[in-house]
C-alpha cells in the first residue's frame, strides 16, 4: 500500500453480510469489518456503485421467503430476517453459520495500491472491478480484475461493466465457437437482453428475442430488434418456429430455467429444421439443437416434452468457465470493447439507487427479489 494514501484511510469499513442460520433463517446486516490491505498485485477501491444483479441474489437472499421478512433496528443497525424452507436449507448446509460478504462487481476510485507495476498504474483511477464483496465501502481487488474507465465515465456507468456485458458478448462468442450462426435469448427485455440485442445488431448476428409481455416486445422493437416473440401470446409456438425458420437459430441462452420454455425452444427448433424438408427419420432431424440455461427466474423443474428428436443438448452455462475456454487474449479483446462502448452498447439503466442501509429496507428487498424486467437497483455504499 502506498504511504501517501494509506495515512488518510480508516481502519474499518461497513459491509453488507448474509448469514444462514442452523434453524433456517436468513439474516442480512451491515457489519463493521477491518479495512482490507491490498497485496502486491491488488488495489484498494473506494466503492461508489455496485449493482444488484440476478447472479447476486442467490448468495444475498439464499432463496429465503422474503415475502415474510421482518426487520429490527434502523440505519446501520438494521437486521433483516426471513425464513428458509427445510428443502432449501439442506442445499445450503455448506454456508450455515458463515457470515458472507456479497456483491459480484462494482466501480469506484483506486485509493491505494500494492507494489506491483500493474497495481501502481491504477492508483487514483476510476475502475470497474469484479471478484465479490462489492456491497461495502472498500474492496481490495486484483489489478487484473479491474477495468480502467475512460475519462468522463461515472462510477454508476461503470458499475455493471463486467457481468452483463461479458455475458452478452460471450453468448455470441459461444455461438460462433460451436458452429452456430444465429441465437435465441429469453427474458430478452432485461438489461442484459437489451445489450445482447445491440451487440447482434452491430455485428450482423440474427437474434430471436423471447419476452413474456407485449410491452417488452414493443420496447425491443423500438430498439431495432428484428425478431421478437411473446411467450404469453396464443400463437407463441408458431411465431417462434417461424422466427427460427427465418434466422436459422439453433442455439439458445435461457434465463428462465424452470417450466416448459427450454423444451418448447428445442421443439420449435426441430419443427424449423423439418420445415426445410429432407428424408424422414424416426430419430428426428440431424440438426443439432442446443439450449444453455444460465439463469433461474423460474426455480421450478425444467419440463421437457421429447418432440425434438435425438440431436440436442440442454446444459447449464456460467460466464467464468466460458472465459477460461475463451482464453486470455479473447477475454482482453472483449474487455477492451466493453470499455470503449460502455455508455452505448453496454449501458445499464437503474431505476433505484440505495445506500447500504437502503438495500436492507424490506420493501426494497421484496422489489429487487422479483427480478422484474425494467427495475434494477444500484447500491451506493458511500451514501449515508
N, C-alpha and C positions, 0 to 999 in steps of 0.2 A: 504494500500500500504506500502511496506517495505521502511523504511527511507534510507537504504543504496543504493537502486536502484533509488528511486524517484528523488534524487537530480540532477542526470545527464540527466533526461528525458526532452525533450522540452515541452513547454506548449501548442503548437499547432501541427497539422499534416495535411497532404494532403490526400484528399479522392475524388474518382470519384463520381459524383452525376448525377442523372437522373431526369429531370423535364418535365412534360407535361403541356403545357400552355393552357389557355382557348380558344385561337384562333387556336388550332390544330397543335401545333408544339412540337417536341421532342427537348430538349436541354440537351446536355451532356457537362459537365465541370469538372474541378478539383477545389474543394473548399478547403480553409483553415479553419479547424474546431478545436474546443477545444480538447485537449488530453483527452481521456476517463480516468476516475479514477475507478479502479476495486473495486467492493463491496466486502464484506467479503468472499463470495463464488466464486469470479471471479479471473481471471488472466489477465494481460495485455500482449498481444503477439505483438512482432515486426514482422509484416507480411513480409515474404521473398518471398512467392509464393502463387498465387491464380489462379485457373483455370477458364476459361470461358466455363461453361457447357451449354448445351441447356436449362437447367432449369433456368439459369441466364438471358437468352436473353429476356424473356417476360418483366421483370422489367427494364432491362438495355435499351432495344430498344423500348419498348412499341408498338411493331408491326408497327413502323413508316416505311415509304418508304425510306430506306437508299440508294437506287439507286439514289435518288435525294437529298442526304445530301450535305450541304455546311459547310464550316469551316472558322472561323475567329481566329486571334491570332496565337500564337505558344507556344510550351512548356507548362508550367503550365497555361498559359493564353488562351489555346485553348478552343473554344466553338464550338461544332458541332450542327447544326440544321437540322432537317429532318421533312417533312410533315407527318401528321397523318390524315387518312381519317375520314370523319364525322361519319361513322358507328363504326369505332374503337374508336374514341374519346368518343362516347356515352357510350361505355362499360368501359371507364377509368375515368368516372366522379369522382369517389371517390379519385383519386390521383391527379386531376388537381390542379396545383399551389403548390404542395408539392414537394420540392427538396428531393430526396430519395437516401440514400446510397445503394450500390449494391454489390453482390458477396456472394454466399452461404457458401463457405468454403475456407480454405487456410491452410498455415503452417508457422511456424516461432518460434523464441525463446521467452520464457516467461521472461520478463524483470522486472515485478513487480507482486505482488500477494496480495490478500486480507488476512485477518487474519485467516480464517478457515484452518484447518489442510490439507484438500484436495487441497486447493489453494496453500498453502505454499510448499507442496510436489512437485509442478510442477515448482517452481522458478528455473530459469536457464536452464530448459529442453526444447528440441525441440519438438513441439507438432503439430499435425494436429487439426483443430478446425472447427466447423460448427455453424451457427447461424446468418449469414448475415453480411453485411458491411465489407466484406473481401478485397474489392478493395480500400485499404487505407494503410497508413504506419503502423498504430497500430490498434488493436482491443481488447476491453475488452470482454472476453468470460467466460461463466460459466465453472468452472473446470470440471464439469460432461460432458460438451460438447467438451472436449479435449481428444485426444489420445496421450499419450506419445509415441514418436517414438523410435525404437530401435537404439542403438549405431551404427554409420556408415551410417544411413539413412540420406538423404539430404532433405531439405525443398521442393525441386522440386518433389522428390519421394513421399513425404507425403502430398502434396497439395491436391490431389484428394482422400484422404483416407476415406471420408465419403460417398458422394452422389452416385458415381458409384459403389463402392464395396458393400455397404449395399443394394443398389437397386438390384444388381445382386443376392446377397445372399437371399434377401427377396423374389425374384421371385421363387426360389427353395423352400423356406420355405412355401410360399403361396400355391404352387403346392401340397406339402405334406399335409398341413393343410386342404385343401379342398378335399383330397382323390384322386387326380390325380397322375399318375405315370410317365408322360413324358410331355414335354412342347415345345412350339413354340415361337420363338423370331424373330421380324422383325428389319430391319436396323441392321442386325446381325454382320456386319463387323465394327461397331463403337467400340470405346474404351470399352464401357460397354458391347457390344456384345462379344468382344473377352474375356473379363473377365468371362462372363457367360459361354462361351464355355469351358474355362479352369476349372471352377468350376464343370461343368457337367461331363467333362472327369475324373476329380479327384474323384468325388463322385459316378460315375457309373450311372448318370442320362441321359436318352435318350433325346436329344435336336434336334429339327428341326430348322435350321438356314435359314431365308429368307433374301436374299440380292437383290440388284437392278442392279448389273452389273457383268459380267463374272469375271473381275479381283478381285472383292470382294469375289466371290465364291472360286477362286483359293487361295486367302490369307487365308481363314478359313480352307480350306482343308490342306494347308501347316502346319497349327497349329493343325492338328489332328481331325478336325470336321468330323463326320461321315455322317451327313445328311444335305446337303446344297442344296437349290433350289433357282433359279434365276427368279425373277418375270418378267424380260424382255424377258425370253425365250418363244417361241411359245408353248412349252409343259409344261409351268409352272403349270397349274392346275392338269394335270396328274401326274407331278413329285411330287407336294405337296401331292396329295392324296396317292400316293404310299409310301411316307415318313411317312405319318400318319398311314397307314396300318401297316407298319413295326414297328413303335415306339409305337403306341397306344396313341399318344399325344392328349389330349382333353382340354388343357388349353393353351392360347396364351397371350403373352405380346407384344402389338403393339406400336411402337414408331412413326408410320406414322400418324395415326388418321383419316385423311380425305381420300376420294376416296373409291375404291371398295375393298381394301385389307382385311379389317376386315370381310366383308361379304363373300369374297372368302375363307378365312380360315374356317369360320363356315360351308360353303357349302362343302368344301373338308373334313372336319371332319365328316359331315353327310354321305358323299359318302364312307368314310373309314369305318364307322360303318355299313353301309348297305352291304359293300363288305364281311362282315363276316357272312352274311346270317341272317336268322330269319324271323319271320312272318311279312308280310306287314301290315303297319298301315298308314292310311291317315294322321295321326298326326306326322309321321316321326318316327325315331328310339327313343328309350327311353334312349339313351346315352346322358348325359348332356355335353354340349359343352360351353366353356367359353372363351371370349376374353376380356382382360383388355387393355384399351387404356391408356398409361402412357406418351405419347409424342404427339407432334404436328408438325412433319416435313411437313405434308400437312395440311394447315389451312382450306381447303375446307370442304364441308359437307361429313359426313360419309354415304356412299351409301350401302344399303342392298338389295340384291335380295333374297327374302324369299324362299329359296330352301333347308332349313336345319331343317325342322320340327318345333316342339314346345318346345323342351327341350334344351334351350340355354340361354346364358346371354351375354350382352355387357355392360360393366361398365367402368368408369374411375378408375384410380389407382394412388395413391400417396404413397411415402415412409413413411412419418411421421405417418399418420393414421395406416398404417400396423405395424409399430414398436410399436405403442400403443397396438395393438391387440396381438403382439408377447410377450410383457411384458418385464420387466427389466432384468430378468435372460436370456431370449432369446437374447435380444439386446446386453448384455455384452458378451455373448458367440460369437456372430458374430463379435463384435469389436475386441475381442482377436484374432480371426482368421485373420482379416484384418491386424492387426499389425504384426503378425507372418509371413504373406505371402505377405507383401506389395510390395516387389521387384520382386515377382514371379507371383503368381496367379493374384494379383491386381495391377500389374504395369501399369502405364499410359504412353503414348508416346505423346510428344508435338513437333509440327513442328515449332512453333513460340513462342519466348519469347519477351515480350514487357514491357516497363515501363508504368507508369500511363498515361503519355502523348502519348506514342506509341499506347496505347489501344484506343485513340481517333483519331488516324490517319484514314482518310476516307477510304483509301484502306484496312486497317486492319479491320475496321468495316464491310465493304462490304464482306470481306473474311470470318470472323467468323459468320456473319449473315447467310451465306449459310448453316451452319451446315454440311459441306461436310465431308464425311467419309474419315478418314486419315489425316484430318487437325484439329489441336487442339491448341488453344492459351493458354499461361501461362503468367499472369501478375506478374511482379516482382516489387512491389511498391517502394522498396528502391533503385532501379536502376535509375540513372539520365536520 
